[in-house]
Amino acid sequence: MKKSTTIRLALLLAGALLAGHSLPAQPKLNPGNIDKVMKAMTLEEKVRLVVGVNHSYGSTTTVPGIAGRTAPIERLGIPATVMADGPMGLRIEPKREGDPNSYYCTAFPIGTAVAATWDTELIYLMGQVLGREVKEHGVDVLLGPGMNLQRNPLNGRNFEYYSEDPVITGKIASAYVRGVQSQGVGTSIKHYAANNQETQRIINDTRVSARALREIYLKGFEICVKESQPWTVMSSYNRLNGPWTQEDKGLLTSILRDEWGFRNVVVTDWTGLRHPVVQLESGNDIFQPGTSGEYEALLEAAKSGALDIKALDKAVKRVLELVVKTPTFKGNEYSEKVSPEAAPMVRGVGADGCVLLKNDGVLPLAKQEVALFGVGSYDTQGAGWGAGNVFSEHMVTIKEGLEAAGFGVESRLEDLYSDYVRFGRKNMDYNQWIRVHVGKALVPETPLSVKFITSLAQSSDIALITICRNSGECKDRLLDYDFNLTADEKDMIANVSDAFHGKGKKVVVVLNVCNPVEVASWKDKVDAILCAWLPGMEAGHSIADVLTGTVNPSGRLPMTFPNDYFDLPSAKDFPYDYHGKLSNNGSLKPDFTREQIRNEDYTVYSEGIYVGYRYFTTASRDVCFPFGYGLSYTTFGYSDAKVSPVRRGGKEGNAFRVSVTVTNTGKVAGKEVVGLYVSAPSGVIAKPSVELKAFAKTRLLQPGESDVVNLDFTAYSLASFNEKASAWQTDKGTYKLHVGADCTNPEAELELNLRKAYSWKTTRSCLPEQPVDELKL
Ligand code: BGC
């Protein structure tokens, strides 16, 4: 030991003795001494660690614009853990000109577009790029992916979510989580659970049967937790069959931890409105954004014995286990740079998520002079708004994408729309919240005279119309002027089609939408429809790649497009006709003294398990485009389909593999999605006609090339939830296996005979107070 150090230690010791204290033990946190650090923590420090440092949007820290932090405790070497929004990229404060302390980030394609790729390997790679960016900007935990089910197409946050199906949701989410976490940063799968509408999102009570909850709304979370152990799970705002999800021990502990084996941290969605003691004892570990009220209530309860100290210690331990994994703890040096690999990744995922809905042969397009109709051609939407919006440096429009691909763009139309969009942006009366959080809203379509359209049909080779929709946090979409097209949009489609067809020219529609819109009434008028969703900041390039055939479309619908909104089984049990005001984002407490309003204070999931294609296939109802649907510029042949047992399964019972050879039988290279849909034998409880159990995607196959695709599943994955027994049960008997992407149109059929039935007991948690009156089919 150096002489100077010896003297300093002696002085410290003397000082401590003189002050009448023995030296406090002050271990510095490291992964091996968490218990020791906990012993050295005061009660105040423990409570401080679990209550976030009330950090609202816009305040300055090392990383401006993050959503929240945990409290640092310097004397014990515990740094703050930095959490920022996702899921479509890293949401931090937008770049301000000349301010070196603000940064652009990458706007990745929305969740729905990501799911439409049906490509878990690609999404894993995308997650890696995203994870690196998170780390490079000094953030520890990305608040995503969003995993709520797309129960109804009008949910304002559906764009952040993946699908109407829990298996796609779970598998795509786990690919994303594994990708992001492979870079040494965390994720937060959200919003757990059954948080499927934005209207009155802070108070709404989801009333759902135990079976639908388990099979539909929890299944994706279950798959993701088991396959990827996210660093955190975010407990949601809503109520679930009465209790707040954040105060529900059955949900947060019995199901999440005891049944599924989740080992990490539960962080509350940004509430501050629930009972902190009940929240902590139910299984929340971090309170965000964290209020002084929560801190005081927990401390007082801890001192008075009203709070179970063991629950506090469990939370503290989990938080410390999180802290030691973070880049901030490890002393990560960051560069605040968007990596050069990000834009090509966004462009590729955006293109692979495009779903070709109709093509009479006009696509792919050769270079030509195109008349671009629709505001979205010039003001293309790449992302939704709210927590899921990312401030990227650019957003490539469809016009720019087509020009870059060598197309000529009709200039009179371009001038008209450019002026109109500029004028519209300036004059729209934006809601304050939207202005702050989004920066822009959609400019509505402008009517064009038939005479003008006719003259454009004369001078241009082809028409391309963009229909644009956006949505976001705190507000659901409405039926009219949103799901249904506006009169101006319908007129545009009709007039452009008449004029161009009159000249023997074609009309292509691009859907630049957050989720389904009504298509059935106009699809026959046009020659091709490409659903591109909101494909991120390279939108125009991704779309041009598919339109030109540089990328052969291989996306498939992760939800059903109904013919009519009211065909949906959840149509009336959703606030489709809500007055449209933004619901309160924070201060609202339910008023139980007044009559509770259906679809606002509470929503009954009366369709039960019959969500999306589970309903349409079982009820034999026609749809506009089925789940799993999507066209390609090539064709594929299926052969050698077989099912065989594999040596695996363990707790999940026997394991099986369907393998099938897929051959590109067409003239251009392409990728094919292969789904495995199962029809179960009739048993004690009714089953949907088909259910997706596994899926995979081929690599890019050249004409004539083949790939063997494997689809793995277990006896457990075939199980239905029997409420009476509170158990997952797989009946014995003959299972029909349908192989192919489209749930209504199998390419190969197999049978699997299960000689033995299986049962897995669960806890009786999250049950409705009264049975939910459900649809029976
Ligand atoms: C949203 C979350 C988000 C959080 C932090 C909440 O209002 O529901 O999705 O992660 O805010 O910004």
Boltz pocket constraint, residues with backbone or C-beta under 6 A from the ligand:
constraints:
  - pocket:
      binder: B
      contacts: [[A, 67], [A, 85], [A, 86], [A, 143], [A, 190], [A, 269], [A, 270], [A, 387], [A, 585]]
      max_distance: 6.0
